[in-house]
């Protein structure tokens, strides 16, 4: 940031103290506005003064996060830094002569160690890797029948929202009407990736303009969109919404600013960082496999750090070649299954010259083994360097022998052992992703290792879950959307709490895991499963709690600003009437019966005028 962060902090402290005449540690809207204007004026013309509407919107947002009793110094400082950074990004975007290099550039310390991405046998048309809009966007394939339910049954009280709310495909709607394009992250044959800002909430997202030129591209982009709508894991990139316009298809996803795995590892590389990265990749992969999905293109470029912080979570991206194993085998019809992915990360069974050409989900495990080998040694196990021919690379992989390397031999024995288990040539003997997660090296060395509740959790975690289960279906539905759209910084603490409880690391919380965590809280040491059954009946979450449900329950305690709620209100207003009618609500709540929908509607329609307006919507969610 060109304006020194320390200078902003000092100005905020001085200005806050001047306005906080009661020394309460909180500022109301008028003194908050005066304090920030003084800060911006003190930056000597580095930024313009925002208009009054901006101050009102920002105050509402931060005040809600501070408990509704004004804005704290820390919140005001964050608002100032965000505004300065936003302004400077706009200035930079306007003056740059060349597109930015992008978040997917590898760090210098590891550059040249991985082959160029053109080694793809079947090119991915994934969200991070691109497409040209067809004249007619095809209907997405029906994937519902292939998805494995985690609990084996759907709980009667769970909330299932229509796709038009959770991840809408907006045809004819202008992406530029809802987002401001701030900064270009990258450009290539696939199109452009830009940083965009939502005009209502101010949230920053990644926007990918893609094109579909062939039937194969259509199938790949359709499958990817549908998969990302279904997959709900803390380490899988979230897709927010899509815009279909004549000039392209625009995909809005969460913004990962920490760069690729190798770029982040070059900054913070250590044994602990490697273990944490592999654990998160394996966690996302095991979750996919439990749902019947295989990725087929795991590699460092398809793993991003959410932020540049040393403890940043990892996100697996680019599901352009991912698919359901059941569907892949059915499509093969007894013949060899198609090769897909990046050659140097393909497993021996995918490249086998003999046999039936079949492969399974463990091709992903092999790829993760290659990634771990690369992190430990600094070299790819099967890519000798530039100029290597495809037949030479294929022959090396088919041999299935992990090359010896001085750095691998010098690595701690547990790290070396896991690498070799992930890269067993015979897939029948290769460890599964779920079993690999229980390897001692990952349990003992990953930063913030999973503890099964040994890190004592605040009792409010369970209070939040109880309050959530007592809410109406409409309120839980809105909270679920708000949780999905929440920024990484806001859910960071909740992510750690979820991981602390998720002993199996499968992306869900079982009732047994929840009970183990609850027993760590004072006053709940002797709680039994029967007690938990009474507090949190299984009809609410089913046998397992997803990450989004967990986040939704606990974000409710923080409250939401009007900007966030307006964006959610517009999603629920599927008929674009400026209100939510009973008919609109019926379209949104997919798995609720007529009586349940009517009950939820009546609770929110305080004015009894046959519609839920924005004020009633806000009152319901922040109650």
C-alpha positions in Angstrom: 0.0 0.0 0.0 1.5 3.3 -1.1 0.1 5.1 1.9 2.0 3.7 4.9 -0.2 1.3 6.9 1.4 2.6 10.1 0.5 6.2 9.2 -3.1 5.2 8.6 -3.2 3.4 12.0 -1.7 6.5 13.8 -4.2 8.9 12.1 -7.1 6.6 13.0 -5.9 6.4 16.7 -5.6 10.2 17.0 -8.9 10.9 15.2 -10.8 8.2 17.1 -9.6 9.5 20.5 -10.7 13.1 19.5 -14.2 11.9 18.6 -14.6 9.4 21.5 -15.4 12.1 24.0 -17.1 9.6 26.4 -14.1 7.2 26.2 -16.5 4.3 25.5 -14.3 2.7 22.8 -17.2 3.1 20.3 -18.2 5.8 17.9 -21.7 6.5 16.7 -22.3 7.3 13.0 -21.7 11.1 13.1 -18.4 11.0 15.0 -17.4 8.0 12.9 -17.9 10.0 9.8 -16.0 13.0 11.2 -13.1 10.8 12.4 -12.7 9.1 9.0 -12.9 12.4 7.1 -10.0 13.7 9.3 -8.0 10.5 8.5 -8.5 10.9 4.8 -7.7 14.6 4.9 -4.5 13.7 6.8 -3.3 11.5 4.0 -2.3 14.6 2.0 -4.4 14.0 -1.1 -3.6 10.3 -1.4 -7.3 9.5 -1.5 -10.5 11.5 -2.3 -13.2 12.0 0.3 -16.0 9.5 0.0 -19.6 10.7 -0.3 -22.1 10.6 2.5 -23.8 7.4 1.2 -20.4 5.5 1.5 -20.0 6.5 5.2 -23.5 5.4 6.0 -23.1 2.0 4.3 -19.7 1.4 5.9 -20.9 2.4 9.3 -23.9 0.0 9.2 -21.7 -2.8 8.1 -19.0 -2.4 10.8 -21.4 -1.5 13.5 -23.3 -4.8 13.0 -20.0 -6.7 13.3 -19.2 -4.8 16.5 -22.4 -5.9 18.1 -24.6 -3.0 17.1 -23.2 -0.5 19.6 -21.1 1.7 17.4 -17.8 1.1 15.7 -14.5 0.3 17.5 -11.1 1.7 16.7 -10.0 -1.5 15.1 -13.1 -1.5 12.8 -12.6 2.1 11.8 -8.9 1.4 11.0 -9.9 -1.5 8.9 -12.5 0.6 7.0 -9.8 3.3 6.3 -7.3 0.7 5.1 -9.9 -0.9 2.8 -10.9 2.4 1.3 -7.3 3.5 0.7 -6.4 0.1 -0.8 -9.5 0.1 -3.1 -8.7 3.6 -4.4 -5.0 2.7 -5.1 -6.1 -0.4 -7.0 -8.3 1.8 -9.2 -5.4 4.2 -9.8 -3.1 1.3 -10.6 -5.5 -0.3 -13.0 -6.0 3.0 -14.9 -2.3 3.6 -15.3 -0.8 0.2 -16.0 0.4 -0.3 -19.6 0.6 -4.0 -19.4 -1.6 -6.6 -17.7 -0.5 -7.7 -14.3 1.4 -10.9 -14.1 -1.3 -12.5 -12.0 -1.7 -14.5 -8.8 -0.8 -17.7 -10.6 2.9 -16.8 -11.0 5.2 -19.2 -9.1 7.7 -17.8 -6.6 11.2 -17.3 -7.9 12.7 -19.8 -5.5 10.8 -22.6 -7.2 10.5 -21.3 -10.8 11.3 -23.7 -13.6 10.9 -26.8 -11.4 7.4 -27.7 -12.8 6.7 -28.3 -16.5 4.7 -25.7 -18.4 0.9 -26.3 -18.2 0.6 -27.1 -21.9 1.4 -30.7 -20.9 -2.3 -31.3 -20.7 -3.5 -34.3 -22.7 -7.1 -33.2 -22.6 -7.2 -29.4 -22.0 -9.2 -28.2 -19.0 -11.9 -25.7 -19.7 -12.1 -25.0 -16.0 -13.0 -21.9 -14.2 -9.3 -21.0 -13.7 -8.5 -22.0 -17.2 -11.0 -20.8 -19.8 -13.6 -20.8 -22.6 -15.9 -18.2 -25.9 -19.6 -18.1 -25.1 -21.9 -20.2 -27.3 -24.9 -18.6 -29.0 -27.1 -20.7 -26.6 -25.8 -21.8 -23.3 -26.7 -25.5 -22.9 -28.7 -26.8 -20.0 -26.4 -28.2 -17.4 -26.2 -32.0 -17.1 -28.2 -33.7 -14.3 -25.6 -34.6 -11.7 -27.9 -35.1 -8.7 -28.2 -38.9 -9.2 -24.4 -39.3 -9.0 -23.8 -37.3 -5.8 -23.3 -39.5 -2.7 -25.1 -38.0 0.3 -22.6 -37.9 3.2 -25.1 -39.1 5.9 -27.0 -41.6 3.8 -30.2 -39.7 4.3 -31.5 -36.1 4.2 -32.7 -34.7 7.5 -36.3 -33.5 7.6 -35.2 -30.1 9.1 -32.3 -29.3 6.7 -32.7 -26.4 4.4 -32.1 -26.8 0.6 -32.1 -23.7 -1.4 -32.8 -23.3 -5.1 -29.8 -22.8 -7.3 -31.2 -19.5 -8.4 -30.4 -18.2 -4.9 -27.2 -20.1 -3.9 -25.4 -19.8 -7.2 -27.6 -18.1 -9.9 -27.0 -18.3 -13.6 -28.1 -14.8 -14.7 -28.9 -14.7 -18.4 -29.1 -11.2 -19.9 -28.1 -9.6 -16.7 -25.1 -7.3 -16.9 -22.1 -8.2 -14.8 -21.0 -4.6 -15.0 -24.3 -3.5 -13.4 -23.5 -5.5 -10.2 -19.7 -5.4 -10.1 -16.9 -2.8 -10.6 -13.9 -4.2 -12.4 -10.8 -3.1 -10.4 -7.7 -4.9 -11.5 -6.6 -7.5 -14.1 -5.0 -10.6 -12.6 -4.1 -12.4 -15.7 -4.8 -12.8 -19.4 -4.2 -15.6 -21.9 -5.8 -17.7 -24.6 -8.5 -18.6 -22.1 -9.6 -14.9 -21.6 -9.2 -12.6 -18.6 -9.3 -12.9 -14.8 -10.1 -9.7 -13.0 -10.6 -8.6 -9.4 -14.1 -7.2 -9.1 -16.0 -5.4 -6.3 -19.6 -6.0 -5.6 -21.4 -2.7 -5.8 -23.7 -3.3 -2.8 -21.5 -5.2 -0.3 -18.1 -4.0 -1.3 -16.8 -7.6 -1.3 -14.0 -8.4 -3.6 -14.2 -11.4 -5.9 -12.5 -13.0 -8.9 -14.2 -12.7 -12.2 -13.3 -15.1 -15.0 -14.5 -14.4 -18.5 -14.7 -17.7 -20.4 -15.6 -19.0 -23.8 -17.1 -22.2 -25.1 -16.0 -23.1 -28.6 -16.6 -26.8 -28.8 -19.1 -29.4 -27.5 -16.3 -30.7 -25.3 -15.8 -27.3 -23.8 -19.6 -27.1 -23.2 -19.6 -30.4 -21.3 -16.6 -29.4 -19.2 -17.8 -26.0 -18.2 -21.3 -27.4 -17.4 -19.9 -30.2 -15.3 -17.6 -27.8 -13.4 -20.3 -25.4 -12.6 -22.6 -28.1 -11.4 -19.9 -29.7 -9.3 -18.9 -26.5 -7.6 -22.6 -25.9 -6.8 -22.8 -29.2 -5.0 -19.4 -29.4 -3.3 -19.2 -27.8 0.1 -15.8 -28.0 1.7 -13.6 -25.4 3.4 -10.7 -26.1 1.1 -12.6 -26.1 -2.3 -13.1 -22.8 -4.1 -16.6 -21.4 -3.8 -18.5 -20.3 -6.9 -20.8 -17.3 -6.2 -22.7 -16.7 -9.4 -22.5 -16.7 -13.2 -23.5 -14.1 -15.8 -24.4 -15.1 -19.4 -24.0 -12.2 -21.9 -23.5 -12.0 -25.6 -19.8 -11.1 -25.2 -19.0 -13.9 -22.8 -19.7 -16.1 -19.8 -18.6 -14.5 -16.5 -17.9 -16.7 -13.5 -17.7 -14.9 -10.1 -15.8 -16.9 -7.5 -14.1 -16.2 -4.2 -10.8 -14.3 -4.6 -7.6 -16.1 -3.7 -4.9 -13.5 -3.4 -2.1 -15.7 -2.0 -1.0 -17.2 -5.3 -0.4 -20.7 -6.3 0.9 -23.4 -4.0 4.5 -22.9 -5.2 4.3 -19.1 -5.0 3.1 -19.3 -1.4 5.5 -22.1 -0.5 8.4 -20.0 -1.8 7.4 -17.3 0.7 6.7 -19.5 3.8 8.3 -22.8 2.9 9.0 -25.1 5.9 8.2 -28.7 6.9 5.2 -27.3 8.8 3.9 -25.4 5.8 4.3 -28.5 3.6 2.4 -30.7 6.0 -0.4 -28.1 6.4 -0.7 -27.7 2.6 -0.8 -31.5 1.9 -3.3 -32.1 4.8 -5.7 -29.5 3.3 -5.4 -30.8 -0.3 -6.0 -34.4 1.0 -8.9 -33.2 3.0 -10.6 -31.6 0.0 -9.8 -34.7 -2.1 -11.1 -37.2 0.4 -14.3 -35.2 0.6 -14.7 -35.3 -3.2 -14.0 -39.0 -3.2 -16.7 -39.6 -0.5 -19.1 -37.8 -2.9 -18.1 -40.0 -5.9 -16.1 -37.2 -7.5 -12.5 -37.4 -8.8 -10.6 -34.2 -9.7 -8.2 -35.7 -12.3 -6.0 -32.5 -12.6 -4.4 -31.9 -9.2 -1.2 -30.0 -9.5 0.4 -26.9 -7.9 -1.2 -24.5 -10.3 -4.6 -25.8 -9.2 -4.0 -25.1 -5.6 -4.2 -21.5 -4.4 -3.6 -19.8 -1.1 -6.6 -17.7 0.0 -4.3 -14.9 1.3 -0.6 -14.1 1.6 -0.6 -14.7 5.4 1.6 -17.5 6.6 -1.4 -19.4 8.0 -3.6 -18.9 4.9 -6.0 -21.7 4.1 -5.6 -23.5 0.8 -8.2 -23.8 -1.9 -8.4 -26.5 -4.6 -9.6 -25.0 -7.9 -10.2 -25.9 -11.5 -12.8 -28.7 -11.6 -12.9 -28.5 -15.4 -11.7 -32.2 -15.8 -13.4 -33.4 -12.6 -16.3 -35.8 -12.9 -18.2 -38.6 -11.2 -16.3 -41.9 -11.3 -19.6 -43.7 -11.9 -20.4 -41.6 -14.9 -16.8 -41.9 -16.4 -17.0 -45.7 -16.2 -20.4 -45.8 -17.7 -19.3 -43.5 -20.6 -16.3 -45.8 -21.2 -18.7 -48.7 -21.8 -16.1 -51.3 -21.0 -13.4 -49.7 -23.1 -10.3 -47.7 -21.9 -11.3 -44.7 -19.9 -10.2 -41.3 -21.3 -6.9 -39.9 -20.1 -7.3 -36.5 -18.6 -5.1 -34.0 -16.7 -1.6 -32.8 -16.9 0.8 -35.5 -18.1 3.5 -35.3 -15.5 1.0 -35.6 -12.7 -0.9 -38.6 -14.3 -0.8 -41.9 -12.4 0.7 -45.1 -13.9 -2.7 -46.7 -14.3 -4.0 -43.8 -16.4 -1.0 -44.3 -18.7 -1.0 -48.1 -18.7 -0.3 -49.6 -22.1 -1.8 -53.0 -21.1 -5.0 -54.0 -19.2 -8.5 -52.6 -19.4 -7.4 -48.9 -19.1 -9.6 -48.4 -16.1 -8.7 -46.1 -13.2 -10.3 -44.8 -10.0 -10.1 -42.0 -7.5 -6.6 -42.9 -6.5 -5.2 -41.1 -9.5 -5.7 -38.0 -7.4 -3.7 -39.5 -4.5 -0.8 -40.2 -6.9 -0.9 -36.5 -8.0 -0.8 -35.4 -4.4 2.3 -37.6 -3.9 4.0 -35.8 -6.8 3.1 -32.5 -5.3 4.6 -33.5 -1.9 7.8 -34.9 -3.6 8.1 -31.5 -5.3 7.7 -29.6 -2.1 10.3 -31.7 -0.3 12.9 -31.9 -3.0 12.3 -28.8 -5.2 12.2 -31.0 -8.3 9.4 -32.9 -10.0 9.8 -36.7 -9.8 9.1 -37.4 -13.5 10.0 -34.3 -15.3 13.8 -34.2 -16.0 13.6 -30.7 -17.4 12.8 -28.7 -20.5 13.1 -30.6 -23.7 11.9 -33.9 -22.2 9.8 -35.7 -24.7 6.3 -37.1 -24.0 7.3 -40.7 -24.5 10.2 -40.3 -22.1 7.9 -38.9 -19.4 5.3 -41.6 -20.0 8.0 -44.3 -19.7 9.3 -42.8 -16.4 5.8 -42.8 -14.9 4.9 -46.3 -16.1 7.9 -47.7 -14.3 6.3 -46.5 -11.1 9.6 -46.0 -9.2 9.9 -42.9 -7.0 13.3 -41.4 -7.9 15.8 -41.1 -5.1 16.8 -37.6 -4.3 19.2 -36.2 -1.6 16.5 -33.9 -0.2 14.0 -36.8 0.1 16.6 -38.9 1.9 17.4 -36.0 4.2 13.7 -35.3 4.9 12.1 -36.5 8.2 11.3 -40.2 8.0 7.5 -39.7 8.5 7.4 -37.2 5.6 9.4 -39.5 3.4 7.1 -42.4 4.4 3.9 -40.5 3.4 5.4 -39.5 0.1 6.2 -43.2 -0.8 2.7 -44.3 0.4 1.0 -41.8 -1.9 3.1 -42.9 -4.8 2.8 -46.7 -4.8 2.5 -47.7 -8.4 -0.2 -50.3 -7.8 -3.4 -48.4 -7.0 -4.8 -51.3 -5.0 -1.9 -50.9 -2.6 -1.8 -47.1 -2.7 -3.1 -45.4 0.4 -6.5 -43.7 0.0 -6.9 -39.9 0.6 -9.0 -40.6 3.7 -6.4 -42.9 5.2 -3.5 -40.6 4.3 -5.1 -37.9 6.4 -4.5 -40.0 9.5 -0.7 -40.3 8.8 1.3 -39.3 11.8 3.3 -36.7 9.9 0.2 -34.8 9.1 -1.3 -35.2 12.6 1.8 -34.1 14.4 3.4 -31.5 12.2 0.6 -29.6 10.5 0.3 -26.2 12.0 -2.8 -26.0 14.3 -3.1 -29.8 14.1 -6.5 -31.3 14.5 -7.0 -32.1 18.2 -10.5 -33.6 18.5 -11.6 -30.8 20.8 -8.4 -30.8 22.9 -8.1 -27.1 22.2 -11.0 -26.0 24.5 -13.7 -24.4 22.4 -15.9 -21.6 23.6 -19.3 -22.8 24.8 -20.8 -20.1 22.5 -20.0 -22.5 19.6 -22.7 -24.8 20.8 -25.0 -22.1 21.9 -24.9 -20.8 18.3 -25.8 -24.2 17.0 -28.7 -24.5 19.4 -30.0 -21.0 18.5 -29.7 -21.9 14.8 -31.7 -25.0 15.1 -34.5 -23.0 16.8 -34.7 -20.6 13.9 -37.3 -20.8 11.1 -36.4 -22.4 7.8 -36.4 -19.0 6.1 -33.9 -17.6 8.6 -31.6 -20.6 8.3 -31.8 -20.4 4.5 -30.7 -16.8 4.5 -27.9 -17.5 7.0 -26.7 -20.3 4.7 -26.5 -18.0 1.8 -24.7 -15.3 3.9 -22.3 -17.9 5.1 -21.5 -19.1 1.6 -20.8 -15.5 0.5 -18.8 -14.4 3.5 -15.3 -13.2 3.1 -12.3 -15.4 4.2 -11.4 -13.0 7.0 -14.8 -13.2 8.5 -14.9 -17.0 8.6 -11.3 -17.6 9.5 -11.9 -18.2 13.2 -14.9 -20.4 12.4 -12.9 -22.4 10.0 -10.3 -23.2 12.7 -13.1 -24.2 15.1 -14.6 -26.5 12.5 -11.2 -28.1 11.9 -10.6 -28.6 15.6 -13.8 -30.6 15.8 -13.5 -32.4 12.5 -11.3 -35.3 13.7 -11.9 -37.4 10.6 -11.1 -34.4 8.4 -13.8 -35.4 6.0 -15.4 -31.9 5.7 -18.3 -32.8 8.0 -18.9 -32.9 11.7 -20.5 -36.1 13.0 -22.5 -36.1 16.2 -19.7 -38.1 17.8 -17.1 -35.4 16.9 -19.5 -32.7 18.2 -20.0 -34.5 21.5 -16.2 -34.9 21.9 -15.7 -31.2 21.4 -18.6 -30.3 23.7 -17.2 -32.4 26.5 -14.1 -30.1 26.5 -16.3 -27.2 27.6 -16.7 -26.4 31.3 -20.0 -27.7 32.5 -20.4 -30.3 29.8 -17.8 -32.8 30.8 -20.3 -35.5 31.5 -22.6 -34.9 28.6 -23.9 -38.1 26.9 -25.1 -38.8 23.4 -28.7 -38.8 24.7 -28.1 -35.3 26.1 -26.8 -34.1 22.7 -29.7 -35.7 21.0 -32.1 -33.5 23.1 -30.1 -30.3 22.5 -29.5 -30.8 18.8 -32.0 -33.3 17.4 -30.8 -35.0 14.2 -33.7 -33.7 12.2 -31.9 -30.4 12.0 -28.6 -31.2 10.4 -28.9 -34.9 9.7 -26.2 -37.2 11.0 -23.5 -34.8 9.9 -23.1 -31.0 9.8 -21.6 -29.4 6.7 -19.1 -26.5 6.8 -21.6 -24.0 5.4 -24.3 -25.0 8.0 -21.7 -24.7 10.8 -20.6 -21.3 9.5 -24.2 -20.1 9.1 -25.1 -21.0 12.6 -22.1 -19.2 14.2 -22.1 -16.1 11.9 -25.6 -15.3 13.1 -24.1 -14.2 16.4 -22.1 -11.5 14.7 -25.0 -9.8 13.0 -25.0 -8.5 9.4 -24.9 -5.0 8.0 -27.6 -3.7 5.6 -25.4 -4.0 2.6 -24.9 -7.7 3.1 -28.6 -8.2 3.8 -29.6 -6.2 0.7 -27.5 -8.4 -1.5 -29.1 -11.5 0.1 -32.6 -10.0 -0.1 -32.2 -9.5 -3.9 -31.2 -13.1 -4.3 -34.3 -14.2 -2.5 -36.5 -11.8 -4.5 -36.4 -14.2 -7.4 -39.4 -12.5 -9.1 -37.7 -9.1 -9.0 -40.7 -7.5 -7.2 -38.8 -5.6 -4.6 -40.4 -7.9 -2.0 -40.6 -11.6 -1.2 -44.0 -13.0 -1.7 -45.2 -16.4 -0.5 -45.0 -17.6 -4.1 -41.4 -16.5 -4.4 -40.5 -18.1 -1.1 -42.1 -21.4 -2.3 -39.7 -21.3 -5.3 -36.7 -20.7 -3.1 -37.2 -23.3 -0.3 -37.0 -26.5 -2.3 -37.4 -29.2 0.4 -40.0 -27.5 2.6 -43.7 -28.5 2.6 -46.5 -26.0 2.0 -47.3 -25.7 5.8 -43.6 -25.1 6.6 -43.3 -22.4 4.0 -46.4 -20.7 5.1 -45.2 -20.8 8.8 -41.8 -19.3 7.8 -43.5 -16.6 5.7 -45.9 -15.5 8.4 -43.1 -15.2 10.9 -41.3 -12.8 8.7 -44.3 -10.9 7.4 -44.8 -8.8 10.5 -46.9 -6.2 8.7 -49.3 -8.9 7.6 -49.5 -7.3 4.1 -48.8 -10.5 2.2 -45.1 -9.7 1.4 -41.8 -9.6 3.2 -40.2 -6.2 2.7 -36.5 -5.4 3.3 -37.0 -4.0 6.8 -38.8 -7.2 7.9 -36.1 -9.3 6.2 -33.4 -7.5 8.2 -35.3 -7.7 11.5 -35.7 -11.5 11.0 -32.0 -12.2 10.4 -30.6 -9.9 13.0 -33.1 -10.9 15.7 
